[in-house]
Amino acid sequence: MNASIDSDARLALDLALTIRHDGHGGVADDLTTPAGLTAWVREHPVTGADGFEADDTELAAVRDVRTAVRALFARAVRPGEPSPADAAGLMPVPDAVERLNIRAALAPTVPVLSWAEGADPVVRQEPVQGGAELTATLARAAIAFLASPDRQRLRACHAPRCVRYFLKDHPRQEWCKPSCGNRARVARHHERHKKTA
């Protein structure tokens, strides 16, 4: 994936990618336990993540945001097909939009200006009460990404056994990573040979 995408797009994609191929023909979920969520948050640039320890309530809330994000990603890739992991059980789009909006409103923020010598001014949003709620941060990142021009590059990878979403970096890109392209070519090769046999 392109390293130059903005932080909101990266965070929204990384949240969606916590559902992935398990390497054995199935689907793995990195957010099945509070420990899994704690590890994921500590690996990502989430405001207020210092010393974060997830509990069951936080885990359920983040999984709810992820379900909404993946439903909206499925809509964003239309007319293409959604990820195979989502195709059978997508949340209705109006419900997904409502859930993101509700979660985004949970932690009010204020703009804070900083202006280092020799640099341009920078505005960042900081929580009013100190320590942003995780689900609000994730929902806001997803909303910002879905409203950005990068959304037009969002695709679902349809290589065999892949369930990832990715941002298309060039016009001929069809898969999220080279290994998925290799699996798709091998599958097509086997399919052609089966038909001729």
C-alpha positions in Angstrom: 0.0 0.0 0.0 1.0 3.5 -0.6 2.9 5.0 2.3 1.9 8.5 1.4 -1.8 8.2 2.3 -3.0 10.4 5.1 -3.2 9.2 8.7 -7.0 9.0 8.7 -7.0 6.8 5.6 -4.2 4.6 7.1 -6.0 4.3 10.5 -9.4 3.4 8.8 -7.8 0.9 6.5 -5.8 -0.7 9.3 -8.9 -1.1 11.4 -10.7 -2.8 8.5 -7.6 -5.0 8.0 -8.0 -6.5 11.5 -10.1 -9.0 9.6 -7.7 -10.9 7.3 -6.9 -14.2 5.7 -5.6 -16.6 8.3 -3.2 -18.4 6.0 -5.2 -21.6 6.1 -8.2 -20.8 3.9 -10.2 -19.1 6.6 -10.6 -15.6 8.1 -8.8 -14.3 11.2 -9.9 -11.5 13.4 -7.2 -9.6 15.4 -9.9 -8.1 17.6 -11.4 -11.1 19.4 -10.1 -10.3 22.9 -9.3 -7.1 24.9 -5.6 -8.1 24.7 -5.8 -8.2 20.9 -7.3 -4.7 20.8 -4.7 -3.4 23.3 -1.9 -4.7 21.1 -3.5 -3.2 17.9 -4.0 0.2 19.5 -0.4 0.3 20.8 0.9 -0.4 17.2 -1.1 2.5 15.8 -1.0 6.3 16.0 -4.2 6.7 18.0 -4.5 9.8 20.2 -4.6 8.9 23.9 -3.2 5.4 23.3 -0.4 5.7 25.8 -0.9 3.1 28.5 -4.1 2.0 26.9 -5.6 -1.3 28.2 -8.7 -2.5 26.5 -11.7 -4.0 28.3 -14.7 -6.0 27.0 -16.8 -2.8 26.6 -14.1 -1.0 24.6 -13.6 -4.1 22.5 -17.3 -4.3 21.6 -17.4 -0.6 20.7 -14.4 -0.9 18.4 -15.7 -4.0 16.8 -19.0 -2.1 16.2 -17.1 0.8 14.5 -15.1 -1.8 12.4 -18.4 -3.4 11.3 -19.7 0.0 10.2 -16.4 0.8 8.4 -16.4 -2.4 6.5 -20.0 -1.9 5.4 -19.2 1.5 4.1 -16.0 0.3 2.4 -18.2 -2.3 0.7 -20.4 0.6 -0.6 -17.4 2.6 -1.6 -16.0 -0.1 -3.9 -19.2 -0.4 -5.9 -19.8 -1.4 -8.6 -17.1 -3.8 -7.6 -17.8 -6.6 -5.2 -17.1 -6.2 -1.4 -14.6 -8.3 0.4 -15.7 -11.9 0.6 -15.5 -11.6 4.4 -18.3 -9.0 4.2 -20.5 -10.2 1.3 -22.9 -12.3 3.3 -23.5 -10.1 6.4 -23.2 -6.4 5.6 -24.7 -3.9 8.0 -27.2 -1.7 6.1 -25.5 1.6 4.9 -27.8 3.9 6.8 -27.1 2.0 10.1 -23.3 2.1 9.4 -23.4 5.9 8.8 -25.5 6.5 11.9 -23.1 4.3 14.1 -20.0 6.2 12.8 -21.6 9.6 13.4 -22.8 8.6 16.9 -19.3 7.2 17.8 -17.5 10.3 16.3 -19.6 12.6 18.6 -18.6 10.8 21.8 -15.4 12.7 22.5 -15.6 16.5 21.8 -12.5 18.1 20.6 -11.1 21.7 20.1 -8.6 22.9 17.6 -5.1 23.6 19.0 -2.7 25.7 17.0 1.1 25.0 17.1 3.6 27.0 15.1 7.3 26.0 15.4 10.0 28.4 14.3 10.7 27.9 10.6 7.6 25.8 10.0 4.1 26.3 8.8 1.3 26.6 11.4 -0.3 23.3 12.2 -3.8 22.7 13.7 -4.6 19.5 15.5 -7.8 18.4 17.3 -7.4 17.6 20.9 -10.0 16.2 23.3 -11.7 18.7 25.5 -11.4 16.5 28.6 -8.0 15.1 27.8 -7.6 11.6 26.5 -9.8 11.0 23.4 -12.1 8.1 23.4 -10.8 5.4 21.1 -14.0 4.7 19.2 -14.5 8.4 18.5 -11.0 8.7 17.1 -11.5 5.6 14.9 -14.9 6.8 13.7 -13.6 10.3 12.9 -10.7 8.8 10.9 -13.1 6.6 8.9 -15.4 9.6 8.2 -12.5 11.7 7.1 -11.3 8.9 4.8 -14.7 8.2 3.3 -15.2 11.9 2.6 -11.7 12.3 1.0 -10.7 11.8 -2.6 -8.7 8.7 -1.6 -12.0 6.8 -1.2 -12.2 6.6 -5.0 -9.1 4.4 -5.0 -10.5 2.0 -2.4 -10.8 -1.6 -3.7 -11.6 -5.1 -2.3 -8.9 -7.6 -3.2 -10.5 -10.6 -4.9 -7.5 -12.9 -5.0 -8.3 -16.4 -3.7 -8.7 -16.4 0.1 -8.1 -12.7 0.5 -10.5 -10.5 2.4 -8.6 -7.2 2.4 -9.4 -3.8 1.2 -6.6 -1.6 -0.3 -6.0 1.7 -2.1 -5.2 1.3 -5.7 -1.8 2.9 -6.4 -1.7 2.5 -10.2 -4.3 1.9 -13.0 -3.5 -1.8 -13.5 -3.4 -2.8 -9.9 -5.9 -5.5 -9.1 -4.7 -7.0 -5.8 -3.7 -5.7 -2.4 -0.2 -7.2 -2.6 2.0 -9.1 -5.0 1.4 -12.5 -3.2 -2.3 -12.1 -3.9 -1.6 -11.4 -7.6 0.5 -14.6 -7.7 -2.3 -16.6 -6.0 -4.9 -15.3 -8.5 -2.6 -16.1 -11.5 -2.0 -19.6 -10.2 -5.7 -20.1 -9.7 -6.5 -19.0 -13.2 -3.8 -21.3 -14.6 -5.3 -24.3 -12.7 -8.8 -23.4 -13.9 -7.7 -23.2 -17.5 -5.9 -26.6 -17.3 -8.9 -28.2 -15.6 -11.1 -27.1 -18.5 -8.7 -28.5 -21.1 -8.2 -31.8 -19.3 
